[in-house]
Amino acid sequence: MNELVTKVEQWSKDKNLHLAESSKQMLKVVEEVGEVAASLARNDQEGLKDGIGDAVVTLIILAQQNEMTLEECLECAYDEIKGRTGEMVDGVFVKQEDLEK
């Protein structure tokens, strides 16, 4: 995984995307996430795989533009969720604090 992330970061540098405006990159993230949703709606497994991959690529570049790494961002998120409790409600995990509201 680390090797692929490094390749994406280098590709981004080769295209000068690492210097581009983050708000524009965020639009690309949303576009790719939309493709993930469309693939799910159509039960298109190949499209889903491609969309998830494209979304990860756009997030790697977004992190890079903000002098972060995908690993740092993922570690931050994991640190936040690792001790989280809650339960499944209608197929969605709801964290405990939201259940108590």
C-alpha positions as CSV (number, residue, x, y, z in Angstrom):
1,M,0.0,0.0,0.0
2,N,2.8,2.4,0.9
3,E,4.4,1.9,-2.5
4,L,1.2,2.7,-4.3
5,V,0.6,5.9,-2.2
6,T,4.2,6.9,-3.0
7,K,3.5,6.4,-6.7
8,V,0.3,8.5,-6.5
9,E,2.2,11.3,-4.7
10,Q,4.9,11.2,-7.4
11,W,2.3,11.2,-10.2
12,S,0.7,14.2,-8.5
13,K,4.1,16.0,-8.4
14,D,4.8,15.2,-12.0
15,K,1.5,16.9,-12.9
16,N,2.0,19.7,-10.4
17,L,-1.3,18.8,-8.7
18,H,0.5,18.9,-5.3
19,L,0.7,22.7,-5.8
20,A,-3.0,23.1,-6.9
21,E,-5.7,24.7,-4.8
22,S,-7.2,22.3,-2.3
23,S,-10.8,23.5,-2.8
24,K,-10.5,22.4,-6.4
25,Q,-9.2,19.0,-5.3
26,M,-12.1,18.6,-2.9
27,L,-14.4,19.0,-5.9
28,K,-12.6,16.0,-7.4
29,V,-13.1,14.0,-4.2
30,V,-16.8,14.7,-4.3
31,E,-17.0,13.8,-8.0
32,E,-15.3,10.4,-7.3
33,V,-17.5,9.7,-4.3
34,G,-20.5,10.4,-6.5
35,E,-19.2,7.7,-8.9
36,V,-19.0,5.3,-6.0
37,A,-22.6,6.0,-5.1
38,A,-23.7,5.6,-8.8
39,S,-21.9,2.2,-9.0
40,L,-23.6,1.0,-5.8
41,A,-26.9,2.1,-7.1
42,R,-26.3,0.1,-10.3
43,N,-24.7,-2.8,-8.6
44,D,-21.6,-2.3,-10.8
45,Q,-18.8,-4.0,-9.0
46,E,-16.1,-3.0,-11.4
47,G,-17.3,0.6,-11.3
48,L,-17.3,0.5,-7.6
49,K,-13.7,-0.8,-7.4
50,D,-12.6,1.9,-9.8
51,G,-14.6,4.6,-8.0
52,I,-13.2,3.7,-4.6
53,G,-9.6,3.7,-6.0
54,D,-10.2,7.1,-7.7
55,A,-11.6,8.5,-4.5
56,V,-8.5,7.3,-2.6
57,V,-6.2,8.9,-5.2
58,T,-8.0,12.2,-4.8
59,L,-7.7,12.0,-1.0
60,I,-4.0,11.2,-1.2
61,I,-3.5,14.4,-3.3
62,L,-5.7,16.5,-1.1
63,A,-3.6,15.4,1.9
64,Q,-0.4,16.1,0.0
65,Q,-1.6,19.6,-0.9
66,N,-2.0,20.3,2.8
67,E,1.4,18.9,3.7
68,M,-0.1,15.7,5.2
69,T,0.1,12.1,4.3
70,L,-2.7,9.6,3.9
71,E,-1.2,7.5,6.7
72,E,-1.3,10.5,9.1
73,C,-4.9,11.2,8.2
74,L,-5.9,7.5,8.6
75,E,-4.1,7.2,11.9
76,C,-5.9,10.3,13.2
77,A,-9.2,8.8,12.2
78,Y,-8.4,5.4,13.7
79,D,-7.3,7.0,17.0
80,E,-10.7,8.7,17.1
81,I,-12.7,5.5,16.4
82,K,-10.7,2.7,18.0
83,G,-12.5,2.9,21.3
84,R,-15.8,4.0,20.0
85,T,-18.9,2.2,21.1
86,G,-22.4,2.2,19.6
87,E,-24.7,-0.1,17.7
88,M,-26.2,-0.8,14.3
89,V,-29.4,1.0,13.6
90,D,-31.1,0.1,10.3
91,G,-27.8,-1.1,8.8
92,V,-25.8,2.0,9.9
93,F,-23.4,2.1,12.9
94,V,-24.5,4.9,15.3
95,K,-21.9,6.0,17.9
96,Q,-23.0,5.8,21.5
97,E,-23.0,9.5,22.1
98,D,-25.5,10.0,19.2
99,L,-27.7,7.2,20.6
100,E,-28.0,9.2,23.8
101,K,-29.3,12.4,22.2
